[in-house]
């Protein structure tokens, strides 16, 4: 059966016109005439049987269906271009791995590791795409995911990297020379919270011997990267994975006011489908990554804490 897909020329013209909300600007970008863009859009609308643009005098605006279609077409054209460039690169023997990743972990730990791997194996290119939640590999072209261990990874192998360790950090300027001698002293400072970890500070205080403390006041952020930046700029004390702030701790941008940590709720792991054979290039990288994580895993005993009054 023939696929119900319009010509790529019409889709490219539509995407540019929709992005600019202008046929003339789309024509300039694509080095076509405005009339050519208008004809391509008309052909596409006729093919779909819907009106993608409202035309009022010399102005055009997207219709509701045009807006929805634009979002999908833009994603599809971007994906098609990426896959085409990947296929073209095979002419020089380059191997590609498509990995799904979580953002802060990737920028703080994974990318430096990939840089090291690339120096050792220049013939393997690793492409990264953010996926915040577990997904079905069958719907994607990902070879593997660097993600959290989760029951939703049904039918997938999950190889351990390391557990999350949460530690409080803040800017030295926030302390202002004040002495912090116990965990209770932290309550005199603003505290930063992660939206999906509302109980993190409560768990930390309970583990330190203060089950009665449940600090909830303070700014809330979606990502650990936001919380870390907030701490760097003195907005408050952050409870973040120690792994994410190694550079800031070394440079002195952040300090640990009370060196007491707890194991987080997350475990970082490598995930890949069990039913699909892992390519040699992917296996080489994944094995190397698991070994690199194992070398960094250092059992850290939490300091003995006494319950402060």
Backbone as CSV, one residue per row, in Angstrom:
resi,resn,N_x,N_y,N_z,CA_x,CA_y,CA_z,C_x,C_y,C_z
1,UNK,0.840,-1.201,0.000,0.000,0.000,0.000,0.870,1.244,0.000
2,UNK,0.458,2.234,-0.774,1.185,3.490,-0.794,0.961,4.239,0.514
3,UNK,2.041,4.794,1.034,1.939,5.553,2.277,1.257,6.894,2.020
4,UNK,0.462,7.320,2.983,-0.213,8.616,2.877,0.718,9.696,3.427
5,UNK,1.722,10.037,2.622,2.710,11.035,3.026,2.830,12.076,1.917
6,UNK,2.675,13.358,2.240,2.842,14.418,1.224,4.301,14.490,0.776
7,UNK,4.555,15.267,-0.250,5.928,15.433,-0.718,6.747,16.170,0.333
8,UNK,8.029,15.804,0.435,8.895,16.475,1.410,9.044,17.959,1.063
9,UNK,8.988,18.301,-0.233,9.082,19.708,-0.620,7.950,20.531,-0.032
10,UNK,6.736,19.978,-0.064,5.584,20.678,0.498,5.707,20.790,2.014
11,UNK,6.195,19.724,2.648,6.342,19.735,4.104,7.404,20.739,4.543
12,UNK,8.506,20.799,3.804,9.565,21.751,4.135,9.071,23.189,3.960
13,UNK,8.322,23.437,2.895,7.762,24.776,2.680,6.785,25.132,3.794
14,UNK,5.947,24.177,4.172,4.978,24.421,5.241,5.681,24.703,6.563
15,UNK,6.699,23.906,6.898,7.395,24.086,8.171,8.014,25.468,8.271
16,UNK,8.657,25.925,7.184,9.276,27.249,7.190,8.218,28.349,7.282
17,UNK,7.140,28.225,6.508,6.080,29.234,6.532,5.405,29.294,7.898
18,UNK,5.198,28.128,8.507,4.557,28.089,9.821,5.478,28.667,10.891
19,UNK,6.761,28.393,10.781,7.721,28.887,11.770,7.791,30.408,11.745
20,UNK,7.748,30.980,10.560,7.816,32.434,10.432,6.447,33.103,10.416
21,UNK,5.384,32.298,10.211,4.050,32.874,9.996,4.119,33.861,8.826
22,UNK,4.891,33.475,7.816,5.092,34.370,6.670,5.554,33.552,5.470
23,UNK,4.857,33.704,4.352,5.276,33.037,3.129,6.547,33.686,2.560
24,UNK,6.644,35.010,2.688,7.791,35.713,2.102,9.079,35.348,2.834
25,UNK,9.051,35.269,4.158,10.260,34.918,4.907,10.644,33.467,4.663
26,UNK,9.634,32.597,4.512,9.918,31.197,4.177,10.583,31.122,2.804
27,UNK,10.111,31.940,1.873,10.690,31.960,0.526,12.144,32.402,0.568
28,UNK,12.452,33.409,1.374,13.827,33.878,1.505,14.727,32.780,2.055
29,UNK,14.254,32.078,3.081,15.067,31.023,3.700,15.343,29.890,2.726
30,UNK,14.330,29.513,1.941,14.447,28.363,1.050,14.889,28.750,-0.353
31,UNK,15.205,30.025,-0.530,15.614,30.561,-1.842,14.607,30.187,-2.936
32,UNK,13.345,30.431,-2.642,12.253,30.224,-3.594,11.484,31.532,-3.719
33,UNK,10.542,31.572,-4.644,9.672,32.741,-4.733,8.513,32.569,-3.765
34,UNK,7.920,33.697,-3.388,6.759,33.628,-2.497,5.623,32.866,-3.159
35,UNK,5.502,32.998,-4.485,4.470,32.268,-5.205,4.683,30.763,-5.130
36,UNK,5.966,30.322,-5.165,6.263,28.893,-5.076,5.875,28.343,-3.712
37,UNK,6.150,29.122,-2.667,5.757,28.695,-1.314,4.239,28.593,-1.222
38,UNK,3.547,29.599,-1.740,2.085,29.615,-1.697,1.502,28.400,-2.423
39,UNK,2.084,28.050,-3.572,1.590,26.895,-4.327,1.847,25.588,-3.567
40,UNK,3.013,25.478,-2.941,3.320,24.271,-2.167,2.332,24.106,-1.011
41,UNK,2.032,25.210,-0.338,1.079,25.157,0.779,-0.306,24.778,0.266
42,UNK,-0.698,25.340,-0.865,-2.011,25.027,-1.440,-2.106,23.555,-1.813
43,UNK,-1.036,23.018,-2.386,-1.014,21.587,-2.730,-1.145,20.747,-1.471
44,UNK,-0.440,21.134,-0.408,-0.488,20.384,0.849,-1.881,20.442,1.467
45,UNK,-2.489,21.629,1.465,-3.837,21.770,2.023,-4.837,20.938,1.223
46,UNK,-4.663,20.917,-0.079,-5.555,20.127,-0.924,-5.376,18.631,-0.639
47,UNK,-4.141,18.220,-0.428,-3.839,16.811,-0.135,-4.463,16.398,1.202
48,UNK,-4.366,17.281,2.193,-4.873,16.969,3.528,-6.384,17.171,3.635
49,UNK,-6.910,18.064,2.821,-8.322,18.381,2.901,-8.665,19.303,4.044
50,UNK,-7.657,20.051,4.542,-7.880,21.000,5.645,-7.158,22.298,5.329
51,UNK,-7.572,23.382,5.998,-6.928,24.675,5.822,-5.880,24.849,6.918
52,UNK,-4.624,24.960,6.516,-3.525,25.082,7.472,-3.279,26.525,7.882
53,UNK,-3.603,27.461,7.017,-3.384,28.883,7.291,-4.671,29.672,7.067
54,UNK,-4.852,30.687,7.907,-5.866,31.702,7.647,-5.182,32.815,6.855
55,UNK,-5.773,33.253,5.773,-5.194,34.296,4.930,-6.079,35.534,5.006
56,UNK,-5.543,36.591,5.577,-6.265,37.858,5.685,-5.403,38.939,5.038
57,UNK,-5.857,39.401,3.872,-5.086,40.350,3.066,-3.715,39.736,2.781
58,UNK,-2.637,40.390,3.234,-1.307,39.871,2.943,-0.693,39.125,4.134
59,UNK,-1.506,38.892,5.157,-0.998,38.225,6.346,-1.517,36.795,6.396
60,UNK,-0.703,35.899,6.956,-1.132,34.514,7.148,-0.895,34.125,8.599
61,UNK,-1.833,33.384,9.147,-1.693,32.843,10.495,-2.117,31.393,10.482
62,UNK,-1.509,30.598,11.329,-1.833,29.180,11.392,-3.231,28.958,11.937
63,UNK,-3.950,28.023,11.337,-5.225,27.584,11.906,-4.922,26.642,13.067
64,UNK,-5.935,26.217,13.793,-5.718,25.305,14.918,-5.094,23.997,14.447
65,UNK,-5.638,23.421,13.373,-5.077,22.171,12.863,-3.692,22.421,12.273
66,UNK,-3.486,23.618,11.712,-2.170,23.970,11.179,-1.116,24.010,12.276
67,UNK,-1.497,24.557,13.442,-0.576,24.622,14.579,-0.201,23.227,15.060
68,UNK,-1.208,22.368,15.203,-0.953,20.999,15.663,-0.098,20.238,14.651
69,UNK,-0.391,20.421,13.379,0.348,19.722,12.322,1.794,20.230,12.253
70,UNK,1.991,21.516,12.444,3.323,22.112,12.415,4.231,21.485,13.476
71,UNK,3.712,21.304,14.681,4.519,20.733,15.764,5.020,19.343,15.377
72,UNK,4.139,18.527,14.820,4.509,17.163,14.433,5.452,17.154,13.234
73,UNK,5.154,17.983,12.239,5.993,18.018,11.035,7.403,18.481,11.382
74,UNK,7.513,19.478,12.242,8.834,19.970,12.643,9.635,18.856,13.302
75,UNK,9.007,18.102,14.205,9.694,16.984,14.865,10.113,15.929,13.851
76,UNK,9.210,15.617,12.921,9.491,14.562,11.947,10.606,14.963,10.983
77,UNK,10.606,16.221,10.543,11.658,16.671,9.640,13.018,16.699,10.339
78,UNK,13.029,17.104,11.604,14.276,17.110,12.368,14.814,15.700,12.526
79,UNK,13.909,14.770,12.840,14.314,13.371,13.002,14.809,12.795,11.678
80,UNK,14.108,13.117,10.602,14.498,12.608,9.288,15.867,13.155,8.880
81,UNK,16.104,14.434,9.158,17.399,15.025,8.822,18.512,14.383,9.633
82,UNK,18.274,14.178,10.931,19.293,13.562,11.785,19.624,12.151,11.309
83,UNK,18.596,11.389,10.978,18.824,10.019,10.513,19.538,10.006,9.161
84,UNK,19.212,10.962,8.304,19.864,11.039,6.999,21.337,11.375,7.141
85,UNK,21.646,12.348,8.003,23.046,12.703,8.228,23.813,11.534,8.830
86,UNK,23.132,10.785,9.708,23.772,9.609,10.288,24.084,8.569,9.241
87,UNK,23.137,8.346,8.340,23.354,7.361,7.277,24.468,7.810,6.343
88,UNK,24.513,9.117,6.037,25.552,9.633,5.154,26.936,9.469,5.768
89,UNK,27.005,9.554,7.095,28.304,9.468,7.762,28.887,8.064,7.697
90,UNK,28.050,7.053,7.419,28.561,5.690,7.358,29.519,5.479,6.196
91,UNK,29.549,6.410,5.259,30.435,6.244,4.118,31.901,6.273,4.531
92,UNK,32.209,6.847,5.709,33.597,6.832,6.165,33.822,5.822,7.282
93,UNK,32.890,4.882,7.437,33.064,3.812,8.413,32.730,4.187,9.842
94,UNK,32.162,5.362,10.057,31.828,5.798,11.406,30.671,4.972,11.962
95,UNK,30.761,4.614,13.230,29.685,3.892,13.907,28.968,4.859,14.838
96,UNK,27.641,4.689,14.953,26.840,5.613,15.749,26.071,4.861,16.827
97,UNK,25.985,5.482,17.993,25.145,4.980,19.071,24.151,6.071,19.434
98,UNK,22.877,5.700,19.512,21.840,6.637,19.938,21.482,6.302,21.377
99,UNK,21.731,7.238,22.296,21.481,7.011,23.706,20.423,7.978,24.232
100,UNK,19.498,7.463,25.033,18.543,8.298,25.759,19.129,8.583,27.135
101,UNK,19.034,9.828,27.584,19.711,10.206,28.825,18.831,11.140,29.665
102,UNK,19.204,11.269,30.939,18.589,12.245,31.837,19.529,13.447,31.941
103,UNK,18.995,14.671,32.019,19.784,15.878,31.752,20.952,16.172,32.696
104,UNK,20.698,16.373,33.996,21.775,16.833,34.874,22.872,15.793,35.008
105,UNK,22.491,14.531,35.146,23.465,13.455,35.229,24.349,13.448,33.985
106,UNK,23.745,13.727,32.841,24.487,13.701,31.585,25.520,14.823,31.526
107,UNK,25.109,16.039,31.857,26.031,17.170,31.773,27.112,17.109,32.838
108,UNK,26.764,16.576,34.015,27.703,16.579,35.133,28.658,15.388,35.142
109,UNK,28.217,14.242,34.637,29.077,13.053,34.722,29.275,12.351,33.389
110,UNK,28.178,12.159,32.647,28.264,11.314,31.463,29.092,11.932,30.339
111,UNK,28.876,13.218,30.038,29.587,13.834,28.914,31.104,13.828,29.118
112,UNK,31.616,14.153,30.319,33.068,14.012,30.500,33.560,12.587,30.241
113,UNK,32.750,11.595,30.601,33.136,10.209,30.343,33.123,9.909,28.847
114,UNK,32.113,10.430,28.159,32.033,10.224,26.711,33.229,10.869,26.011
115,UNK,33.656,12.021,26.498,34.830,12.674,25.913,36.052,11.776,26.034
116,UNK,36.196,11.143,27.176,37.321,10.232,27.391,37.215,9.009,26.482
117,UNK,36.004,8.461,26.365,35.787,7.290,25.505,36.075,7.635,24.041
118,UNK,35.666,8.815,23.611,35.853,9.220,22.221,37.327,9.347,21.862
119,UNK,38.145,9.731,22.829,39.586,9.800,22.563,40.160,8.407,22.351
120,UNK,39.587,7.435,23.052,40.064,6.055,22.912,39.492,5.370,21.681
121,UNK,38.267,5.761,21.300,37.576,5.103,20.184,36.989,6.163,19.251
122,UNK,37.824,6.835,18.480,37.343,7.930,17.615,36.393,7.476,16.514
123,UNK,36.330,6.179,16.235,35.439,5.692,15.183,34.008,5.493,15.624
124,UNK,33.700,5.781,16.895,32.340,5.611,17.416,31.806,6.969,17.849
125,UNK,30.711,7.396,17.261,30.052,8.653,17.615,28.828,8.341,18.477
126,UNK,28.694,9.067,19.570,27.587,8.843,20.499,26.660,10.045,20.462
127,UNK,25.416,9.820,20.067,24.397,10.866,20.025,23.512,10.762,21.265
128,UNK,23.209,11.898,21.863,22.434,11.938,23.106,21.112,12.665,22.890
129,UNK,20.036,12.082,23.424,18.716,12.715,23.397,18.099,12.583,24.782
130,UNK,17.508,13.679,25.253,16.935,13.672,26.600,15.619,12.900,26.633
131,UNK,15.502,12.013,27.581,14.252,11.324,27.889,14.116,11.277,29.406
132,UNK,13.228,12.077,29.954,13.105,12.184,31.402,12.437,10.966,32.026
133,UNK,11.611,10.252,31.247,10.850,9.128,31.773,11.169,7.848,30.999
134,UNK,10.965,6.677,31.617,11.144,5.414,30.888,10.239,5.350,29.665
135,UNK,10.626,4.565,28.672,9.892,4.488,27.413,10.038,3.086,26.838
136,UNK,9.364,2.844,25.718,9.456,1.569,25.023,10.504,1.682,23.915
137,UNK,11.510,0.843,23.966,12.583,0.910,22.979,12.069,0.635,21.569
138,UNK,11.015,-0.181,21.463,10.493,-0.524,20.152,9.969,0.655,19.370
139,UNK,9.654,1.747,20.078,9.135,2.948,19.417,10.235,3.940,19.057
140,UNK,11.503,3.578,19.286,12.608,4.515,19.080,13.753,3.831,18.337
141,UNK,14.792,4.631,18.056,16.006,4.065,17.471,17.158,4.059,18.473
142,UNK,16.839,4.132,19.760,17.875,4.140,20.790,18.501,2.762,20.960
143,UNK,19.821,2.752,21.102,20.530,1.508,21.410,20.421,1.184,22.894
144,UNK,20.424,2.229,23.713,20.386,2.040,25.160,19.969,3.354,25.807
145,UNK,19.742,3.297,27.113,19.431,4.491,27.896,20.336,4.519,29.120
146,UNK,20.793,5.694,29.481,21.507,5.902,30.743,20.498,6.602,31.634
147,UNK,19.950,5.864,32.585,18.743,6.345,33.259,18.695,5.831,34.688
148,UNK,17.522,5.999,35.312,17.277,5.461,36.639,16.728,4.036,36.532
149,UNK,17.079,3.218,37.518,16.448,1.903,37.616,14.965,2.109,37.918
150,UNK,14.102,1.379,37.198,12.664,1.604,37.346,11.907,0.370,36.883
151,UNK,10.799,0.022,37.573,9.999,-1.149,37.159,9.430,-1.017,35.752
152,UNK,9.303,0.225,35.250,8.715,0.422,33.924,9.619,-0.086,32.801
153,UNK,10.882,-0.376,33.118,11.781,-0.909,32.089,11.519,-2.401,31.897
154,UNK,10.301,-2.726,31.561,9.940,-4.137,31.371,10.621,-4.688,30.124
155,UNK,11.138,-5.908,30.226,11.799,-6.535,29.095,13.151,-5.945,28.776
156,UNK,13.757,-5.258,29.751,15.051,-4.619,29.529,16.084,-5.108,30.534
157,UNK,17.312,-5.193,30.100,18.420,-5.438,31.016,18.790,-4.112,31.670
158,UNK,19.142,-4.149,32.963,19.513,-2.945,33.692,20.831,-3.223,34.420
159,UNK,21.900,-2.605,33.953,23.209,-2.803,34.540,23.552,-1.615,35.435
160,UNK,23.939,-1.888,36.665,24.161,-0.856,37.670,25.349,0.038,37.331
161,UNK,25.160,1.326,37.562,26.270,2.270,37.553,26.622,2.634,38.992
162,UNK,25.733,3.352,39.682,25.919,3.609,41.104,24.649,4.158,41.719
163,UNK,24.612,4.131,43.042,23.488,4.683,43.784,23.666,6.190,43.931
164,UNK,22.560,6.843,44.112,22.566,8.284,44.339,22.881,8.563,45.804
165,UNK,23.756,9.542,46.056,24.090,9.959,47.412,23.786,11.446,47.543
166,UNK,22.845,11.796,48.412,22.424,13.187,48.567,23.173,13.852,49.709
167,UNK,23.717,15.044,49.436,24.502,15.773,50.425,24.114,17.250,50.363
168,UNK,24.080,17.959,51.509,23.744,19.385,51.486,24.934,20.225,51.028
169,UNK,24.657,21.220,50.175,25.702,22.136,49.697,25.150,23.551,49.677
170,UNK,26.059,24.511,49.775,25.647,25.911,49.695,26.849,26.766,49.318
171,UNK,26.585,28.012,48.996,27.643,28.966,48.712,28.285,29.417,50.027
172,UNK,29.612,29.569,50.074,30.244,30.102,51.293,29.672,31.458,51.693
173,UNK,29.254,32.245,50.693,28.697,33.568,50.993,27.405,33.462,51.780
174,UNK,26.630,32.382,51.534,25.374,32.222,52.271,25.637,32.034,53.760
175,UNK,26.678,31.309,54.088,27.004,31.080,55.502,27.464,32.363,56.170
176,UNK,28.136,33.221,55.408,28.559,34.511,55.954,29.434,34.390,57.179
177,UNK,30.223,33.349,57.265,31.104,33.172,58.411,30.440,32.552,59.622
178,UNK,29.116,32.307,59.537,28.432,31.698,60.675,28.850,30.243,60.832
179,UNK,29.022,29.805,62.050,29.452,28.445,62.337,28.259,27.500,62.284
180,UNK,28.420,26.400,61.580,27.394,25.364,61.520,27.949,24.145,62.246
181,UNK,27.463,23.908,63.446,28.003,22.825,64.265,27.087,21.610,64.334
182,UNK,25.841,21.742,63.882,24.921,20.606,63.911,23.925,20.741,62.769
183,UNK,23.217,19.652,62.503,22.245,19.682,61.413,21.139,20.688,61.690
184,UNK,20.804,20.893,62.941,19.730,21.831,63.286,20.086,23.248,62.869
185,UNK,21.375,23.591,62.864,21.805,24.928,62.470,21.410,25.266,61.034
186,UNK,21.206,24.247,60.218,20.837,24.489,58.823,19.456,25.140,58.704
187,UNK,18.631,24.974,59.714,17.269,25.510,59.656,17.244,27.034,59.643
188,UNK,18.354,27.663,59.978,18.392,29.131,59.968,18.671,29.682,58.570
189,UNK,18.831,28.780,57.583,19.096,29.198,56.207,17.943,28.760,55.302
190,UNK,17.725,29.477,54.197,16.713,29.013,53.233,17.116,27.659,52.652
191,UNK,16.120,26.847,52.339,16.385,25.536,51.766,15.732,25.411,50.400
192,UNK,16.451,24.813,49.477,15.960,24.618,48.117,15.399,23.206,47.981
193,UNK,14.330,23.073,47.197,13.643,21.790,47.066,13.490,21.412,45.596
194,UNK,13.515,20.115,45.332,13.228,19.600,43.994,11.769,19.169,43.952
195,UNK,11.065,19.570,42.912,9.624,19.332,42.845,9.250,17.861,42.980
196,UNK,10.088,16.974,42.447,9.767,15.551,42.521,10.389,14.865,43.731
197,UNK,11.006,15.639,44.614,11.626,15.074,45.823,11.185,15.867,47.052
198,UNK,9.892,16.026,47.224,9.364,16.875,48.290,9.806,16.421,49.685
199,UNK,10.077,15.111,49.848,10.410,14.604,51.176,11.909,14.447,51.391
200,UNK,12.737,14.935,50.467,14.180,14.700,50.554,14.779,15.277,51.838
201,UNK,14.454,16.536,52.145,15.001,17.130,53.366,14.462,16.429,54.606
202,UNK,13.212,16.031,54.586,12.632,15.312,55.729,13.385,14.008,55.971
203,UNK,13.678,13.276,54.906,14.426,12.029,55.012,15.842,12.269,55.511
204,UNK,16.452,13.354,55.037,17.823,13.669,55.463,17.877,13.974,56.958
205,UNK,16.951,14.830,57.436,16.929,15.148,58.861,16.603,13.926,59.709
206,UNK,15.689,13.078,59.243,15.343,11.864,59.986,16.548,10.946,60.097
207,UNK,17.297,10.797,59.001,18.480,9.943,59.027,19.554,10.498,59.958
208,UNK,19.572,11.819,60.134,20.534,12.473,61.020,20.055,12.503,62.467
209,UNK,18.892,11.871,62.738,18.405,11.765,64.102,17.353,12.772,64.500
210,UNK,16.734,13.424,63.524,15.731,14.448,63.828,14.446,14.169,63.054
211,UNK,13.755,13.114,63.450,12.507,12.741,62.794,11.437,13.816,62.922
212,UNK,11.588,14.684,63.909,10.559,15.701,64.148,10.657,16.881,63.191
213,UNK,11.731,16.964,62.441,11.939,18.106,61.557,11.504,17.763,60.139
214,UNK,10.686,18.623,59.566,10.217,18.416,58.188,10.153,19.761,57.483
215,UNK,11.310,20.361,57.175,11.320,21.688,56.541,10.757,21.637,55.133
216,UNK,9.756,22.449,54.859,9.112,22.470,53.549,9.190,23.838,52.886
217,UNK,9.543,24.878,53.659,9.599,26.230,53.090,10.825,26.383,52.205
218,UNK,10.700,27.233,51.205,11.827,27.525,50.322,11.469,27.326,48.864
219,UNK,12.285,27.880,47.967,12.024,27.769,46.534,12.047,26.329,46.050
220,UNK,11.276,26.075,44.978,11.208,24.739,44.388,11.583,24.811,42.911
221,UNK,12.320,23.805,42.467,12.799,23.758,41.087,12.545,22.375,40.494
222,UNK,12.505,22.325,39.171,12.264,21.054,38.486,13.508,20.182,38.389
223,UNK,14.662,20.805,38.143,15.874,20.046,37.852,16.952,20.271,38.906
224,UNK,17.794,19.256,39.090,18.929,19.413,39.993,19.868,20.507,39.493
225,UNK,20.002,20.648,38.186,20.882,21.691,37.655,20.418,23.072,38.104
226,UNK,19.096,23.275,38.176,18.559,24.549,38.655,18.871,24.741,40.135
227,UNK,18.703,23.681,40.903,18.958,23.757,42.344,20.429,24.062,42.606
228,UNK,21.312,23.428,41.853,22.746,23.655,42.026,23.089,25.106,41.715
229,UNK,22.514,25.645,40.634,22.762,27.046,40.303,22.219,27.963,41.393
230,UNK,21.052,27.608,41.930,20.493,28.400,43.023,21.410,28.420,44.229
231,UNK,21.987,27.274,44.544,22.924,27.194,45.669,24.188,27.998,45.372
232,UNK,24.701,27.909,44.155,25.910,28.657,43.777,25.715,30.159,43.935
233,UNK,24.487,30.626,43.686,24.202,32.061,43.765,23.666,32.485,45.134
234,UNK,23.759,31.601,46.100,23.426,31.973,47.470,21.948,32.053,47.791
235,UNK,21.099,31.431,46.978,19.662,31.484,47.238,19.287,30.603,48.433
236,UNK,20.015,29.525,48.622,19.706,28.646,49.739,20.634,27.434,49.755
237,UNK,20.324,26.518,50.677,21.078,25.266,50.788,20.367,24.211,49.963
238,UNK,21.133,23.472,49.181,20.562,22.456,48.297,20.951,21.064,48.769
239,UNK,20.043,20.119,48.594,20.314,18.712,48.878,20.376,18.011,47.524
240,UNK,21.588,17.691,47.091,21.789,17.223,45.718,22.723,16.017,45.703
241,UNK,22.720,15.255,44.617,23.680,14.157,44.493,25.116,14.679,44.549
242,UNK,25.918,14.071,45.416,27.323,14.494,45.549,28.034,14.447,44.193
243,UNK,27.659,13.476,43.394,28.269,13.294,42.083,28.134,14.529,41.207
244,UNK,27.035,15.293,41.386,26.742,16.428,40.517,27.543,17.681,40.863
245,UNK,28.151,17.726,42.025,28.790,18.976,42.480,30.279,18.812,42.750
246,UNK,30.893,17.799,42.153,32.321,17.581,42.382,33.153,18.793,41.958
247,UNK,32.863,19.343,40.785,33.642,20.483,40.299,33.441,21.708,41.179
248,UNK,32.200,21.960,41.576,31.904,23.131,42.411,32.557,23.003,43.795
249,UNK,32.615,21.786,44.332,33.255,21.577,45.634,34.771,21.758,45.527
250,UNK,35.347,21.281,44.426,36.794,21.429,44.240,37.190,22.892,44.076
251,UNK,36.348,23.649,43.371,36.684,25.055,43.125,36.347,25.950,44.310
252,UNK,35.553,25.450,45.245,35.146,26.260,46.387,33.898,27.073,46.139
253,UNK,33.300,26.920,44.945,32.049,27.628,44.660,30.957,27.170,45.615
254,UNK,30.974,25.899,45.958,30.057,25.333,46.934,30.847,24.656,48.046
255,UNK,30.247,24.616,49.212,30.826,23.897,50.358,29.749,23.009,50.960
256,UNK,30.182,22.040,51.741,29.253,21.159,52.450,29.208,21.618,53.902
257,UNK,28.120,22.256,54.320,28.072,22.805,55.689,28.062,21.725,56.758
258,UNK,27.401,20.595,56.490,27.377,19.448,57.401,27.574,18.203,56.540
259,UNK,28.692,17.529,56.720,29.010,16.401,55.843,28.294,15.137,56.313
260,UNK,26.993,15.142,56.072,26.161,13.967,56.363,25.321,13.706,55.129
261,UNK,25.364,12.500,54.640,24.658,12.184,53.406,23.720,11.007,53.594
262,UNK,22.767,10.898,52.697,21.853,9.761,52.691,21.817,9.177,51.285
263,UNK,21.447,7.929,51.216,21.260,7.316,49.901,19.957,7.841,49.319
264,UNK,20.021,8.271,48.074,18.826,8.773,47.406,17.900,7.653,46.989
265,UNK,16.776,8.030,46.414,15.794,7.048,45.975,16.129,6.465,44.608
266,UNK,17.106,7.040,43.930,17.392,6.648,42.558,18.684,5.831,42.475
267,UNK,18.700,4.922,41.509,19.900,4.179,41.161,20.159,4.388,39.676
268,UNK,21.338,4.859,39.349,21.683,5.087,37.954,22.095,3.764,37.314
269,UNK,21.643,3.548,36.089,21.951,2.291,35.433,21.953,2.452,33.917
270,UNK,22.513,1.458,33.261,22.464,1.339,31.806,21.312,0.410,31.468
271,UNK,20.442,0.836,30.559,19.251,0.059,30.200,19.271,-0.221,28.698
272,UNK,18.967,-1.466,28.330,18.861,-1.799,26.904,17.907,-2.984,26.753
273,UNK,17.261,-3.121,25.605,16.273,-4.192,25.421,16.921,-5.575,25.423
274,UNK,16.321,-6.502,26.151,16.871,-7.856,26.248,16.678,-8.647,24.963
275,UNK,15.592,-8.364,24.249,15.253,-9.168,23.081,16.056,-8.783,21.844
276,UNK,16.775,-7.662,21.907,17.499,-7.162,20.743,19.003,-7.292,20.986
277,UNK,19.696,-7.836,19.998,21.143,-8.012,20.124,21.834,-6.651,20.177
278,UNK,22.714,-6.493,21.156,23.467,-5.246,21.293,24.619,-5.256,20.298
279,UNK,24.769,-4.171,19.548,25.835,-4.090,18.551,27.198,-4.123,19.239
280,UNK,28.237,-4.571,18.542,29.581,-4.583,19.133,30.022,-3.213,19.630
281,UNK,29.716,-2.152,18.868,30.102,-0.805,19.287,29.378,-0.403,20.567
282,UNK,28.088,-0.717,20.643,27.313,-0.401,21.841,27.821,-1.195,23.038
283,UNK,28.119,-2.472,22.815,28.609,-3.314,23.911,29.947,-2.807,24.429
284,UNK,30.802,-2.354,23.503,32.100,-1.804,23.893,31.922,-0.585,24.783
285,UNK,31.020,0.328,24.368,30.809,1.540,25.154,30.143,1.235,26.493
286,UNK,29.119,0.387,26.496,28.400,0.106,27.737,29.293,-0.594,28.747
287,UNK,30.095,-1.540,28.299,31.017,-2.217,29.215,32.033,-1.237,29.770
288,UNK,32.525,-0.350,28.902,33.488,0.644,29.343,32.861,1.583,30.368
289,UNK,31.609,1.956,30.131,30.930,2.883,31.037,30.675,2.241,32.399
290,UNK,30.247,0.980,32.405,30.013,0.278,33.670,31.318,0.158,34.458
291,UNK,32.416,-0.120,33.773,33.714,-0.210,34.444,34.136,1.147,35.000
292,UNK,33.883,2.220,34.226,34.240,3.565,34.692,33.460,3.932,35.947
293,UNK,32.185,3.547,35.987,31.366,3.819,37.175,31.852,3.006,38.362
294,UNK,32.237,1.748,38.119,32.714,0.893,39.208,33.975,1.461,39.841
295,UNK,34.832,2.066,39.032,36.065,2.650,39.554,35.783,3.849,40.448
296,UNK,34.671,4.529,40.201,34.345,5.717,40.992,33.539,5.405,42.238
297,UNK,32.989,4.196,42.295,32.172,3.863,43.469,33.075,3.670,44.670
298,UNK,32.979,4.572,45.591,33.755,4.499,46.814,32.797,4.422,47.986
299,UNK,32.775,3.302,48.701,31.891,3.224,49.871,32.202,4.372,50.817
300,UNK,31.202,5.166,51.102,31.393,6.348,51.950,30.584,6.188,53.221
301,UNK,31.281,6.106,54.340,30.591,5.967,55.616,30.119,7.333,56.080
302,UNK,28.844,7.427,56.412,28.308,8.700,56.890,28.911,9.030,58.254
303,UNK,29.280,10.278,58.492,29.828,10.674,59.791,28.832,10.391,60.897
304,UNK,29.375,10.025,62.043,28.506,9.778,63.198,27.860,11.083,63.601
305,UNK,26.545,11.066,63.778,25.835,12.284,64.116,25.127,12.086,65.444
306,UNK,25.078,13.118,66.239,24.317,13.076,67.478,23.140,14.001,67.325
307,UNK,22.056,13.670,67.970,20.859,14.495,67.878,21.062,15.796,68.615
308,UNK,20.985,16.893,67.873,21.214,18.198,68.490,19.926,18.729,69.080
309,UNK,20.039,19.440,70.161,18.857,19.990,70.779,18.438,21.290,70.147
